[in-house]
Amino acid sequence: MKEKKIINSLITTIFVITIIISLFFTNLSKYSNSFIWGLATIMILISACYFTIKLKFSQLNIPKILLSLKSSSQTKETINTLESLSMSLAAKIGVGSLAGVALAIYIGGPGSIFWMWVSSLLCAINTFSESILGVIYKEKDYGKIYKGGPSYYIKKGLDNKYLALLYAIIIIIAYIAGFLSIQSNTIVTIVNTITPINPLIIVIIIGVLTALVILKGVKQIATFSSKIVPIMGLLYLALGLFIIINNLEGILEILKKIITDAFSLKSVQAGIIGTIIIGIQRGIFATESGLGTSAISSSATNEDPIKQGYSQVLGIHFTTFIICTITAFIILTSNYQTLILDDINGIEITSFAFQNHLGKFGNLTLVIVTILFAFTTIISGYYYGEANLKFIFPKLKKKSLFLFKIITIIIVVLGGIVHATFLWNLVDLFVAFLSIINIYAILSLREKVIKEYQKHKKR
């Protein structure tokens, strides 16, 4: 036991030192980002391969995945499976599905989309595993709503309160300061493509709308997400199918280009390895697979652990193979290569593609879609921050929580006027850290996951 604590403390120390170096030594930021993402990618793939074999390819069990949507237990206070999935999807189907996919293509070439598909099929099992642990180690929040996530299973399962605390701090910074700011920034960028409204006015409106939802609590966030997410998903699906059908003759050529480019050494300056990492990186950003956030959403329910695992896998596949793939096809059937961009957000490329296909109507439509995608992510991202703040301060008073909500609203407002490149670099770095910590945790708790899976199969 003593040896285990020493190892855990050593790992935590290494993470802290690496974060400090990455954040404060700007000359090393590019290299540290590449190194950390290389390490994260290796860990993610090892974990995915291990759990895929041990859990019998559960991420491909379509009947079980679809049946998981049926809720078996709910009260007025608790959150059901559909609401939990909606909260998770609200965070996943954000600007990562629009701007993130565009960035992947712009930086890594069409081949990065192929690796995004591969990472989704393979790495969804990490989400399955973390969701199981999220339910197993959940706790009651104020005696009503459940709470949980990686911080909870790292502390209770691994007996490592310092690494758990580090994860909680990083996710608060990554989501509240990073993810939420990117959503706000993207809304400002896309709105300004059709009308020169002062960014300050736009972000103030976003701040007010955010306040109207998050000030009412977790249950309201879940209810809001369950109503908005299906609408925005269907709207984007309809738009995407319309554009794809109109360009049907070029789709086979696009698919061929994606596959051939995935194995081309000339796809990016970094070669095929760079393409793979970019594809996985953007896939993780869009789907949050392996970050531990699905465990946070799952732990808010009173459902069976395996059932929650399957429902969260559905979210991963829907985000990647429907939303992200539609975005990729829309961009790749446009003349996006003619764009020359500086301080790139990514949404500019998607906006250009929509306008290329649908004219002014396309731009207007994308504005509406982006606002819906980004705003729902702001709401769900806030919940992830709140869940981890409650981990850090178990006896958090309502007045302190209210102050946290006000700070979040201010950050959302400020995020709309910060340079996009800085935000993407910050979030990319923190996402890698979250992946490394969470993958280490679920691999360390693999016996718990396997035991729960085997118990479920015997029923």
N, C-alpha and C positions, 0 to 999 in steps of 0.2 A: 504493500500500500504506500509506504514511504517513497519507494522508487518511482511509483506511478505519479505521485505528486511532484516529484523532482522533474520528471520528464514533461509533465503538463506545464509546470512553471517555466521550464526552459523554452518550450514552444511558444508560450505567451510572450516571453521576453524577446524572442526572435521576431515575432510579428510586430511588436511595438517598435523595436529598433528599425525594422524595415520601413514601417510607416513614416517614422520621423525622417529617415534618409530620403524617402520618396517625396515627401511634402516640402522639406526645407532646403534641399540641395537641388535647385532648379536645373543646374547643368547636367544632373544625372537623371532627371525626370523621365526623359525619353527612353533611356536605357533601362531604368528601373521598371518602368511600365511594361516594356517588352519582356524583361526577365520574369516579372511577377505573373504576367499573363501566360508566358510559356509554362511556368510552374503550375498555374491554375489549370491550364488546358490538360496537362499530363495527369493531374490528380482527378479531374473531372472524368476523363476517359477511362482511367483505371477503375474508379468507383463504378462508372456506368457498366463496364464490362463485367465486373464482379457481381453486381446486383442483378444484371440481366440474366446471368447464368443461374445464380442462386434462387432467384424469384421467378424462374421459368418464363422469361420474356413477358412479364405481366404488362408492360407498357404497350404490348401489341394485342392484348386480349380485348377486342372490340366489344363483345357482348357484355362483359363485366364492366367495362368503362361506361357504356350507355346505361346499364342498369343502376349504376351508382348515383344517378340523378334523382332517383326516388327516395324521398326523405322518410325516415321511419319514426323520428321523434323530434318534437319541437314544442316549446311553450311560448308564451308571449314575450318572455325575456330572452330566450335562446335564439340562435341563428341556425337555419336549416342548411342542407347541403347545397341547394341552388343559390342561396344568398352567399354562402361561403365561396362557392365557385365564381359567382358574379363579382364579389370583392376582389378575388384573385385575378379574374379576367380584366377587371377595370384597371388594375395595375399593369397587367401584361399588355393589353391592347392600348397602349399609350403611343406616344410619338416614336417609340422604338420600332413600332410596326410601320411607321411612315418615314420618319427621318432616319432612323437607325438602319433600315434596310437600304435606303438610298445611299447612306454613307458606306455601307458594306460594298455596294456595287461600284461606287465612285472611287474608293480606295483599293479594294481587293479584286475588282473585276466581277463579271457575271459568275465566275466559278465559286465565289464566296457563298452564293445562294445554295449551291449543291451541298457544301459543307454545313450550312445552316440546317438543311433538311436532315442530313446524316446525324448531326448533333442532337436534333430534336428527337428523332427515332430512338437513338441510343441513350441519350442523357435524361429522357423523361423518367427513367427508372430512378434517378436520383431524387426527383420530385416526389415520386411514389414513396420512396423510403423516408424522406424527411417529413412527409405528411403523416405517415404512420407514427413516427416519433413525436411529432407535434401533438397528436391526440393522446398518446400514452402518458406524456409528461405535462399535460395541461393543468392549469389551476383555476380556481374560481376567482372572478374579479368582482369585488364588492358583494360577493354572495349570489350573483346572478349570471352575468355573462362570463364565459370561460376565456382564458388567455393562455398563450403559450408561444412556442417557437424555438429556434436554436438556442437562444440564451438560457431557456428553461431546461432543455435536455442536455446542454453542455454542463450546466451547474449540477443538476440532479443525477444525470446518467453518468457523466464523466468525473463528477466531483471536482470540477475545475471552475471555481467562481471567478477567477481572474480572466480566463479566456472567455467565459460567458459575458462578463462585464465589457470586455474589449469588443466582442461582437455587437452587443447592444449599443455601445457608443458609436461604432462605425456605421451601423445601419441607420441610426438617428441622423448622423451627419450626411450619409450617402443619400438618404431619401428626403429628409426635410430640407437640407441645404443643396443637394444635387439634383435628384430626380424631379422634385417638385419645381425647382428653378428652371430645369430644361423644359418642362411642360409649359410653364408660363412664358418662357422665352420663345418657344415655338409658336404659341398662340399669337404673340406680338408680331413675330416675323411673318406668319402667314396672313394675318389681317392686313398688315402694311403692304402686301402684294396687290391688294385690290383697292385699298383706300389709305391715304396718308393721315391716319388718326394718330394723335400724340400717344406714344407708348405708355406714358404715365396714366392716361385716361383708361386705356385698355387694361393695364394691370390693376388699377383700382377696382374696376368692375369685376375682374377675376377674384380679387381679394374679398369683395363683398359676397359674391356667390359662394365662395369657399366657406366663409364664416357662417352663412345660412345653413350649411349642411353639417360641418364638423362641430359646431357649438351644441348640437342636439344629441351627440353621443354616438357610440358604436352601433347600436341597433338602427339608428337613422341612416348611418353610412351604409350598412348592409342592405336596408330597404331601398335606398336611393340607387345603389349599384344594380340590384336585381331588376329594377324597372328600366334603367337607362341602357345597360350593357346589351340586352337583346335587340333594342331598337337600333343602336349605333352599329352593331354587328351586321344586322340584316341590311341596313342602308348601304354600308360599305360593300357588302357581298353583291348587292344588286348593281351598284355602280361598276364594280370590278368585272362582273360577268358581262355587262353591256359593252365595256371597252374591249374585253377579250374576244367576245363574239364578233365584234366589228374588225378585229385584227386576227381572226382565226387562221388565215393562211400563213401568218408569220410565227405562230406559236410553236410549231414543231421545230422550226429553225432556232427559235429562242431556247428551247429545251436542249437541243443539240449543242448550242453555244455554251450553255451553263455547264453541261457535263464535260465537254472538251476543255473548256477554260479551267475547270476545277483541277485538271491534271497537267496544265500547261506551265512550264517553268517560266514562261514570259508573262504570266498573268499579272504579277506585280513585281516591283523591284526586289522584294524579299524572296521571290520565288514561290514555289508551291506551299512551303511551310507557312509563309506569310498569308497566303490565301486561306489555308485551313484555319489558322488562328483567328483571322478577321471574321471568317464565317461563323466559327464557334462563339467568338466574342460578341458579335452582333446578335447571334441566336440566343445567347444567354441574356443579353440586355433586353431583347424583345420578350422572351418567355420567362425570364427569371429562374430558369431551370438550374437547380443546385445551389441557389443563393440562400434558401431557407425561408423565403417569404411565403411560400405555399404552406409551410408548416404553421406559420402565424395565422393564416386564414383558416386552415383546417382545425386548429385548436380552439377556435371560437365556437365550434359546434359541439353537439352531444351525440355525434354519430360514431359508428364503428370505424376504427383506424384504417382498415383495409379499404373500406368503402370510400373514405375520404381520399385515400391514396389514388384510387381509380378516377375519382371525379377531378382531381387536380391534374392528372395525366391528360384527361380530356381537354382541359384548358390549354395545356402545352401544345397539343396537336392542332387544336382549332386556331390558336394564335399563329403557329408556324405555317401550317399547310393551307389555311384559308386566308387569313388576313395578310401575313407577310408575303405569301406567294402571289397574291393578287397585286400587292404593291410592286413586287419585283417585275411581274409581267407588264404592268402599266408603264414602268420606267424603261424596261428593256425594249419595248415596242415604240419608244419615242426617240428623238434625236438628242438624248441627254449628253452625249459626248461633246457636243458643241459648247457646252457651258464652261465658263471660266469663273471660278468662285473664290472668294477670300473670306476668312472668318466663317467657315461653312457650318451651318446647323444641320443640313441634310434635307430639311423640308423644302428648300428652294428647288431641289432636283425633282421632288415629287410634285410640287406645284407646277413646274415647267412641263412635266409629263402629262398631268391632267389637262393643262391648257392646250398642249399639243394635240390631245385627243378630243377634247370637248369645247375648246375655245374659252370664252369668258365664263360660260356656265360651269366649266370644269373647275376653274379657280374658285368660284363662289361655293361650289359643292364641297371642294376640299377644305375650304375655310370652316364650313359647318362641321364636317367630319372631324377635322383636327381639333376644334374646340371641344367636341364631345369626347374624343379619345383622351385629350390632354386633361380635361377637367375631371373625368372619372379617375384618372391616374393620380391626380392631386389628392382626391378624397381618400382613395385606398392607401396611397403612400403615406398620408398623414396617420392612418390607423396603424401602419407598421411602426411608425415612430412612437406613437402613443403606447403600443403594447410593450415596446422595449424600454420606454421611460418608466413604465410601471414595474418593469423587472429591476431596474436600477434603484427605484424608490418604491418598495412594496407598499408602504403606507402613505403613498402620495395623496395629498389632500386635494379636494376639488378646486380650491382656489389656485393651487399650483398648476393643476392640469389646465385650468382656464388660461393661465398665463402662458403655458406652452402652446395653446391653440392660437393665442394672439401673436406670439413670436412666429409661429408657422405662417400665419396670414401675412405678416410683414415680409418674411422671406419670399413667399410666393410673389408678392408685389415687386420686391427688389430684383428677383430672378429674371423678370421680364426685360430688364435694362442692362444686364451683365453680358459680357462677350460670350458668344456661344461656344467658341473653341475652348475657352477656359473651363466651362461647365462640363463639356463632353470629356475632357482629359481628367477632370476631378472625379467624375462619376465612374469612368472606365477603371481608374485605379482602385477605387473603393469597392467596385463590383468584384474585381479580382480578389481582393482581401476577403470579402464576404464568402466567395466561393471556396477559397482555400480553407478557411476556418470551418465552414459548414461541412465540406466534404470530409475533412479530417474527423469531424464529430460523428457523421453518419457511418463512416467506416469503422470507427472505434466502437460504435453501438450496433454493429451489423448483426450480432447474435440476437439482439432484441427484435430487430426488424424481421429476421428470418423466422424466429420463434412465433411472432404474431401472425406471419403469413401462413405458416404450417398449421397453426391453431385454427385459422379461418378456413383452410382447405378441408379440415376434418369435420366442419359443421354440416 
